[in-house]
């Protein structure tokens, strides 16, 4: 992990597995991205907020409905 990224955990909305991924800190303060679960490989839509001290909060994790 570089100093421009931060680890963040999310729970897969399909199987319940707790996943670990990272967020780029030099981007937007509100980010939304897709990340596949490491166990069931289903896509999760993740929304995060980054505060002025670069603390990352996961605000929402949803199933992806194509």
N, C-alpha and C positions, 0 to 999 in steps of 0.2 A: 504494500500500500504506500502510495506517495503522500506527500504533505498536502496535495491538492485533492485528495479523496478521503472519504470516511466510510468505515464499515457501518452497515445498517442491517438489522434483522427484520424479516417479515415472515408471517405464517401463511403457507399456501392455502388458498381458499377452496381447493379441491380435496387435498388429502390431509391437511393439518400439519405438515412437516414445517419445522422452523428452519428457514433458509438464511444464508448470509450473502450479502452482495455489497456493493459500494456505490457511493454517490460522489459525483464530481463537485467540489466546492467552488470552483471558479466559474460555474454556470449561473443559471437563474436561481433566485431564492425560493421559488416554487417550481418543483420539477415533477413530471409525470413520465413514467417509462414502463415498459413491459419486461418482465423477467420470468423465464421458465423455472418451474420447480425442479430441484435436483433429483427428486425421487420419482414423481409422476410425470414430469415434463410438460405439465399444463401451463399455459401462460397466465400470469397474474399482472394486473394493472396496479402499479404502486404510485401513490402520491406522497411526496415529502415536502417539508418546509425546512429551510436552513435559516437560523437566526443570525444576528450580528456577530456572535462569538463562534460561528460555524458549528453549532450544535444542530444535529439533524433529527427531526421528528417524523416518523411515519404517521401520516394522517388518515390514510385510507389504502386498503388492499381489496381489490375486487376481482371476481372472475371475468374473463374476457368473453364477451358475446359477439361473435363475428356475425 
